[in-house]
Amino acid sequence: MTLDWITPGDIGRVTASVLLQGRKAGDEEAVGIYGPEKISFRDGLGAIVKAVMGREAEIEEVGVEGGVKLYVEGGTPEMLARVLVESFAKLKVLQQEGGDWLPVGEEWEEAGKVVERYTGRPATKLSEWIEEAKGEFK
């Protein structure tokens, strides 16, 4: 499954800009924001594990019920855990069938500029965010 890895900081900065200054001309009622690169879930998670733990990730697919169980064990309410895990499962199936929930082509190029239009700086790459946030994982 491929994700755009939008960072919490970019989400917050765009949200603050919209709340304080309003939407930019031509933007719809909802402002769609995306991370700057498409990276598989496996590769993104692997990069986080490598940076935080200093070793290669051992990733095992656990299915929907296993995923829900892991979230709940980590303190997430079961209802929210189920929504998160089932949403990821649907995205994976969509992408396996040749669809994509992320914009593609020229639409992707434009979507990637939204963070910079609202904040004055490019969206944060996953590798940059990992470096900034890796202390939070310990």
TORKOL-4160 file (C-alpha; in steps of 0.2 Angstrom, whole numbers, padded with zeros to 4 digits, m for minus):
138
<pt num="1" X="0000" Y="0000" Z="0000"/>
<pt num="2" X="0007" Y="0017" Z="m0005"/>
<pt num="3" X="0004" Y="0032" Z="0007"/>
<pt num="4" X="0009" Y="0051" Z="0005"/>
<pt num="5" X="0016" Y="0052" Z="0023"/>
<pt num="6" X="0009" Y="0069" Z="0026"/>
<pt num="7" X="0017" Y="0075" Z="0043"/>
<pt num="8" X="0007" Y="0082" Z="0058"/>
<pt num="9" X="0017" Y="0098" Z="0057"/>
<pt num="10" X="0012" Y="0101" Z="0039"/>
<pt num="11" X="m0006" Y="0097" Z="0043"/>
<pt num="12" X="m0005" Y="0109" Z="0058"/>
<pt num="13" X="0003" Y="0123" Z="0048"/>
<pt num="14" X="m0009" Y="0122" Z="0034"/>
<pt num="15" X="m0024" Y="0121" Z="0046"/>
<pt num="16" X="m0018" Y="0137" Z="0055"/>
<pt num="17" X="m0016" Y="0146" Z="0039"/>
<pt num="18" X="m0034" Y="0142" Z="0033"/>
<pt num="19" X="m0041" Y="0147" Z="0050"/>
<pt num="20" X="m0031" Y="0163" Z="0051"/>
<pt num="21" X="m0031" Y="0168" Z="0033"/>
<pt num="22" X="m0045" Y="0158" Z="0024"/>
<pt num="23" X="m0043" Y="0147" Z="0009"/>
<pt num="24" X="m0033" Y="0152" Z="m0006"/>
<pt num="25" X="m0042" Y="0158" Z="m0022"/>
<pt num="26" X="m0048" Y="0144" Z="m0032"/>
<pt num="27" X="m0047" Y="0131" Z="m0018"/>
<pt num="28" X="m0063" Y="0121" Z="m0014"/>
<pt num="29" X="m0072" Y="0121" Z="0003"/>
<pt num="30" X="m0061" Y="0107" Z="0009"/>
<pt num="31" X="m0042" Y="0109" Z="0006"/>
<pt num="32" X="m0034" Y="0093" Z="0002"/>
<pt num="33" X="m0016" Y="0092" Z="0008"/>
<pt num="34" X="m0003" Y="0078" Z="0004"/>
<pt num="35" X="0015" Y="0074" Z="0008"/>
<pt num="36" X="0028" Y="0077" Z="m0005"/>
<pt num="37" X="0031" Y="0059" Z="m0010"/>
<pt num="38" X="0023" Y="0042" Z="m0012"/>
<pt num="39" X="0031" Y="0028" Z="m0001"/>
<pt num="40" X="0025" Y="0011" Z="0002"/>
<pt num="41" X="0019" Y="0008" Z="0020"/>
<pt num="42" X="0032" Y="m0006" Z="0022"/>
<pt num="43" X="0046" Y="0006" Z="0016"/>
<pt num="44" X="0040" Y="0020" Z="0027"/>
<pt num="45" X="0038" Y="0010" Z="0042"/>
<pt num="46" X="0055" Y="0002" Z="0039"/>
<pt num="47" X="0063" Y="0019" Z="0038"/>
<pt num="48" X="0056" Y="0024" Z="0054"/>
<pt num="49" X="0062" Y="0008" Z="0063"/>
<pt num="50" X="0079" Y="0010" Z="0056"/>
<pt num="51" X="0081" Y="0028" Z="0062"/>
<pt num="52" X="0074" Y="0024" Z="0079"/>
<pt num="53" X="0080" Y="0007" Z="0083"/>
<pt num="54" X="0095" Y="0006" Z="0072"/>
<pt num="55" X="0090" Y="m0010" Z="0064"/>
<pt num="56" X="0080" Y="m0017" Z="0049"/>
<pt num="57" X="0062" Y="m0019" Z="0052"/>
<pt num="58" X="0054" Y="m0036" Z="0054"/>
<pt num="59" X="0037" Y="m0033" Z="0047"/>
<pt num="60" X="0023" Y="m0046" Z="0048"/>
<pt num="61" X="0006" Y="m0044" Z="0041"/>
<pt num="62" X="m0007" Y="m0047" Z="0054"/>
<pt num="63" X="m0024" Y="m0045" Z="0046"/>
<pt num="64" X="m0038" Y="m0034" Z="0052"/>
<pt num="65" X="m0041" Y="m0043" Z="0068"/>
<pt num="66" X="m0023" Y="m0043" Z="0072"/>
<pt num="67" X="m0021" Y="m0025" Z="0068"/>
<pt num="68" X="m0036" Y="m0020" Z="0079"/>
<pt num="69" X="m0029" Y="m0030" Z="0093"/>
<pt num="70" X="m0012" Y="m0021" Z="0092"/>
<pt num="71" X="m0020" Y="m0004" Z="0092"/>
<pt num="72" X="m0031" Y="m0008" Z="0107"/>
<pt num="73" X="m0016" Y="m0015" Z="0116"/>
<pt num="74" X="m0007" Y="0001" Z="0113"/>
<pt num="75" X="m0021" Y="0011" Z="0121"/>
<pt num="76" X="m0032" Y="0015" Z="0106"/>
<pt num="77" X="m0051" Y="0013" Z="0109"/>
<pt num="78" X="m0057" Y="m0002" Z="0099"/>
<pt num="79" X="m0070" Y="0007" Z="0089"/>
<pt num="80" X="m0056" Y="0019" Z="0082"/>
<pt num="81" X="m0044" Y="0005" Z="0080"/>
<pt num="82" X="m0056" Y="m0004" Z="0069"/>
<pt num="83" X="m0060" Y="0011" Z="0058"/>
<pt num="84" X="m0041" Y="0014" Z="0056"/>
<pt num="85" X="m0037" Y="m0004" Z="0052"/>
<pt num="86" X="m0052" Y="m0007" Z="0041"/>
<pt num="87" X="m0048" Y="0009" Z="0031"/>
<pt num="88" X="m0030" Y="0004" Z="0028"/>
<pt num="89" X="m0036" Y="m0013" Z="0022"/>
<pt num="90" X="m0048" Y="m0005" Z="0010"/>
<pt num="91" X="m0034" Y="0006" Z="0003"/>
<pt num="92" X="m0023" Y="m0009" Z="0001"/>
<pt num="93" X="m0037" Y="m0018" Z="m0009"/>
<pt num="94" X="m0040" Y="m0003" Z="m0020"/>
<pt num="95" X="m0022" Y="m0001" Z="m0024"/>
<pt num="96" X="m0020" Y="m0020" Z="m0028"/>
<pt num="97" X="m0035" Y="m0018" Z="m0040"/>
<pt num="98" X="m0026" Y="m0004" Z="m0049"/>
<pt num="99" X="m0034" Y="0010" Z="m0041"/>
<pt num="100" X="m0027" Y="0024" Z="m0031"/>
<pt num="101" X="m0034" Y="0035" Z="m0017"/>
<pt num="102" X="m0020" Y="0047" Z="m0020"/>
<pt num="103" X="m0020" Y="0060" Z="m0035"/>
<pt num="104" X="m0010" Y="0054" Z="m0050"/>
<pt num="105" X="0000" Y="0063" Z="m0064"/>
<pt num="106" X="m0003" Y="0081" Z="m0066"/>
<pt num="107" X="m0016" Y="0081" Z="m0052"/>
<pt num="108" X="m0002" Y="0074" Z="m0040"/>
<pt num="109" X="0010" Y="0088" Z="m0045"/>
<pt num="110" X="m0003" Y="0101" Z="m0041"/>
<pt num="111" X="m0008" Y="0092" Z="m0025"/>
<pt num="112" X="0010" Y="0092" Z="m0019"/>
<pt num="113" X="0011" Y="0111" Z="m0020"/>
<pt num="114" X="m0003" Y="0115" Z="m0008"/>
<pt num="115" X="0007" Y="0114" Z="0008"/>
<pt num="116" X="0020" Y="0127" Z="0001"/>
<pt num="117" X="0006" Y="0138" Z="m0005"/>
<pt num="118" X="m0002" Y="0139" Z="0012"/>
<pt num="119" X="0014" Y="0139" Z="0023"/>
<pt num="120" X="0028" Y="0146" Z="0012"/>
<pt num="121" X="0038" Y="0131" Z="0013"/>
<pt num="122" X="0038" Y="0114" Z="0004"/>
<pt num="123" X="0030" Y="0099" Z="0012"/>
<pt num="124" X="0041" Y="0089" Z="0024"/>
<pt num="125" X="0048" Y="0073" Z="0017"/>
<pt num="126" X="0046" Y="0057" Z="0027"/>
<pt num="127" X="0065" Y="0056" Z="0030"/>
<pt num="128" X="0065" Y="0074" Z="0037"/>
<pt num="129" X="0051" Y="0071" Z="0048"/>
<pt num="130" X="0059" Y="0055" Z="0055"/>
<pt num="131" X="0075" Y="0065" Z="0059"/>
<pt num="132" X="0065" Y="0078" Z="0068"/>
<pt num="133" X="0053" Y="0066" Z="0077"/>
<pt num="134" X="0064" Y="0050" Z="0081"/>
<pt num="135" X="0066" Y="0055" Z="0099"/>
<pt num="136" X="0047" Y="0055" Z="0101"/>
<pt num="137" X="0047" Y="0036" Z="0098"/>
<pt num="138" X="0059" Y="0031" Z="0113"/>
